[in-house]
Amino acid sequence: MYKVLIVDDEPLILDGLQYVIDWEEHGAEIVAMAGNGAEALRALEQSSIHIVVTDIKMPVMDGLELIRQTKSRGLNVKFIVLSGYDEFELVKKAVVYGVENYLLKPLEEEELSSTLLNTIEKLDHEIQLSIHHRQNYSIVKENILFRWVAGRIGHDELTSRAEFLGINLSFDHYRIARVIQERPPRDGEASSGLLASAILNVCEETMNRFAGCIAFRSLHGEPILLFGWSGEESMNGDELEEMLEERLGACSSNVKRYLKLNVSIVLGPVVSGYGSVAASYRETFPTEEASGSVRTGDTEAAHPTVLKLIEYIDRNYAEEMSLKTLSDIFNLNAAYLGQLFRKTTGDMFSVYLNRIRIEKSKRLLEESHLKMGEIAAAVGFSNVQYFSNVFHKLVGIYPTDYKRKIASAE
């Protein structure tokens, strides 16, 4: 979750910015607010903040000076500038300093949403580039590898992360092997995490990149070997199969020899293409339930959580709901749930919810004699004016005009 600082000398705007968009749905949270640039600079020095949304014209220290001083101190912060219609000269100077975008007051929800998403995408990209120079590179890679073999990652995320992490998705065939330790560590022995790392090191050395072998750990720390190769040959019943079993046997022997541990290795079936790897992994368990894997298609479109979420929204659209309340129901991080929903449907959660509510309200306008406030409440809007504005935005006319139009047609 990216942290946002809002800066404006007008209390109404400062307060209103919190509600223009659903910040959490965009993967951001407002962690601080300031009435001028000097206050904002102190907040930047005290907290780790990624994005600043700032007015350009303020007393004490204006937005330009805030941006200049932030840049001079080497703070890696993205700026989104707010300005009035008569402040274009100041805006041009801000652009020279380097800002993500400038937005005219009064703010448009879609413009702020789009700018924030683009800024976060840029931050995501910068973080990816920096991962190469950080120690958690291997952790990220293991996470992606395990989500891939367990069927817990969508096509788009997998392909983009694989290119960045050097994971080969171009093999014709894949096969999974689980390395199972036959007993947990006793008191006084190394932790299971250290043992798993040691087992992986021995297996990697023994396999020596045979069949493109990649060794990594599951989320529970269990060693996993992933094999990939191209060509028409199969690992079933031919020379390649025998070579694999010979190497895996040597792997077990070396683990016993060097680590004094007994391990068994369970092989999954050969599968074609990277999209079928999860099927090989599932078959290494006695039951599918034990694997804890989630069946997904080749894209996020078939993600079961999103399908359940859509079903829930369609049934409960009239209730008060947000990504936060839904994240509690579905036991997922709110930001991740919002990103997953957007990747699957192409819509922000709030946009989809409003569309459903407005469609239901159209039916009530056509078929009932309810008052406008009653219709708004019946479809989940607590504020009639907000309902009217959303209706106008999606339908093109206000609900009162829509009702008159229906009456005229009848």
Residue pairs with C-beta under 8 A, 6 or more apart in sequence:
1 24
1 27
1 28
1 29
1 335
2 27
2 28
2 29
2 50
2 51
2 120
2 123
3 28
3 29
3 31
3 47
3 48
3 49
3 50
3 51
4 23
4 28
4 29
4 30
4 31
4 49
4 50
4 51
4 52
4 53
5 30
5 31
5 32
5 33
5 34
5 40
5 43
5 44
5 47
5 49
5 51
5 52
5 53
5 54
6 14
6 17
6 18
6 30
6 32
6 33
6 34
6 52
6 53
6 54
7 33
7 34
7 35
7 36
7 37
7 39
7 40
7 52
7 53
7 54
7 55
7 58
7 63
7 66
8 14
8 17
8 35
8 54
8 55
8 58
8 82
9 35
9 36
9 55
9 58
9 59
10 55
11 35
13 55
13 82
13 105
14 33
14 35
17 30
17 53
17 107
18 30
20 107
20 109
20 112
21 109
21 112
21 113
21 116
21 350
22 322
22 323
22 338
22 348
22 349
22 350
23 29
23 30
23 116
24 322
24 323
24 324
24 334
24 335
24 338
25 323
25 334
25 335
25 338
25 348
25 349
25 350
26 113
26 116
26 117
26 120
26 338
26 348
27 120
27 335
27 338
27 339
28 50
28 51
28 116
28 120
31 47
31 49
32 43
32 47
32 49
34 40
34 42
34 43
35 58
36 58
36 59
36 60
36 61
36 62
37 54
37 58
37 60
37 61
37 62
37 63
37 65
37 66
37 69
38 60
38 61
39 60
40 52
40 54
40 61
40 66
41 61
41 66
41 69
41 70
43 49
44 52
44 70
44 75
44 77
45 73
49 77
50 77
50 78
50 123
51 77
51 78
51 79
51 80
51 116
51 119
51 120
51 123
52 66
52 70
52 77
52 78
52 79
52 80
53 80
53 82
54 63
54 66
54 67
54 79
54 80
54 81
54 82
55 63
55 81
55 82
55 83
56 62
56 63
56 64
56 81
56 82
56 83
56 87
56 90
56 91
56 94
56 102
57 63
57 83
57 84
57 87
57 90
61 69
62 90
63 79
63 81
63 82
63 90
63 94
64 90
64 93
64 94
64 97
67 79
67 81
67 94
67 97
67 98
67 99
68 97
70 77
70 79
71 97
71 98
76 126
78 100
78 119
78 122
78 123
79 94
79 97
79 98
79 99
79 100
80 99
80 100
80 101
80 102
80 103
80 112
80 115
80 116
80 119
81 91
81 94
81 99
81 101
81 102
81 103
82 102
82 103
82 104
82 105
82 107
83 90
83 91
83 102
83 103
83 104
83 105
84 104
84 105
85 104
91 102
94 102
95 102
100 115
100 118
100 119
100 122
101 115
101 118
101 119
103 111
103 112
103 115
113 348
128 164
131 137
131 140
131 164
137 165
140 165
141 165
141 167
141 216
142 216
142 217
143 219
144 153
144 158
144 161
144 162
144 165
144 167
145 167
145 214
145 216
145 224
145 226
146 152
146 216
146 217
146 218
146 219
146 224
147 153
147 158
148 158
148 162
148 167
148 274
148 277
148 278
149 176
149 224
149 226
149 277
149 278
149 280
149 281
150 218
150 278
150 281
150 291
150 292
150 293
150 294
151 278
151 281
151 282
151 293
151 294
151 295
151 296
152 293
152 294
152 296
153 161
153 296
154 296
154 299
154 300
154 303
154 340
154 343
155 275
155 298
155 299
155 300
156 299
156 300
156 343
157 300
157 343
158 169
158 274
159 169
161 167
162 168
162 169
167 214
168 212
168 228
169 274
170 230
170 274
171 212
171 228
171 229
171 230
171 274
172 229
172 230
172 231
172 272
172 273
173 228
173 229
173 230
173 234
173 235
173 270
173 271
173 272
174 226
174 227
174 228
174 270
174 271
174 272
174 273
174 274
174 276
174 277
174 280
175 211
175 226
175 227
175 228
175 235
175 244
175 267
175 268
175 269
175 270
175 271
175 280
176 224
176 225
176 226
176 227
176 267
176 268
176 277
176 280
176 281
176 284
177 224
177 225
177 227
177 248
177 265
177 266
177 267
177 268
177 284
178 222
178 223
178 224
178 225
178 265
178 266
178 268
178 281
178 284
179 199
179 200
179 203
179 222
179 223
179 224
179 225
179 251
179 255
179 263
179 264
179 265
180 222
180 263
180 264
180 265
180 266
181 192
181 195
181 196
181 199
181 222
181 261
181 262
181 263
182 261
182 262
182 263
182 264
183 262
184 192
185 191
185 192
185 195
189 195
190 198
192 221
193 221
195 259
195 261
196 217
196 221
196 222
196 223
197 217
198 259
199 223
199 255
199 259
199 261
199 263
200 215
200 216
200 217
200 223
202 251
202 254
202 255
202 258
202 259
203 215
203 223
203 225
203 251
203 254
203 255
204 213
204 215
205 254
206 247
206 250
206 251
206 254
207 213
207 215
207 225
207 247
207 251
210 227
210 243
210 244
210 247
211 227
211 228
211 229
211 235
211 240
211 244
212 227
212 228
212 229
213 225
213 226
213 227
214 225
214 226
214 228
215 223
215 224
215 225
215 226
216 223
216 224
216 226
217 223
217 224
218 224
224 281
225 248
225 265
226 277
227 235
227 244
228 274
229 235
229 240
233 240
234 240
234 241
234 270
235 241
235 244
235 270
236 270
244 267
248 265
248 267
251 265
252 262
252 263
252 264
252 265
255 261
255 262
255 263
256 262
256 263
266 284
267 284
268 279
268 280
268 281
268 282
268 283
268 284
269 279
269 280
269 283
270 280
271 277
271 279
271 280
275 298
278 293
278 295
278 296
281 291
281 293
282 288
282 291
282 293
284 291
285 291
294 304
295 304
296 302
296 303
296 304
300 306
300 340
300 343
300 344
301 344
303 340
303 344
305 330
305 332
305 337
305 340
306 340
306 341
306 344
306 345
308 330
309 326
309 330
309 337
309 341
310 345
310 352
312 326
312 329
313 321
313 352
313 353
313 356
314 356
317 353
317 356
317 357
317 360
317 379
317 380
318 357
318 360
318 378
318 379
318 380
319 380
320 380
320 382
321 353
321 380
323 334
323 335
323 337
323 338
323 349
324 334
326 334
326 337
326 349
327 333
327 334
327 337
330 337
332 340
337 349
338 348
338 349
341 347
341 348
341 349
341 352
342 348
342 349
345 352
347 355
353 380
354 390
354 394
355 394
357 379
357 380
357 381
357 390
358 379
358 390
358 391
358 394
358 395
360 378
360 379
361 375
361 376
361 378
361 379
361 387
361 391
361 399
362 395
362 402
364 370
364 375
364 378
364 379
365 375
365 399
365 402
365 403
365 406
366 406
368 375
370 378
372 384
372 387
372 388
372 399
372 400
373 384
375 387
375 399
376 382
376 383
376 384
376 387
376 388
379 387
381 387
381 390
387 399
388 398
388 399
388 400
391 397
391 398
391 399
391 402
392 398
392 399
395 402
397 405
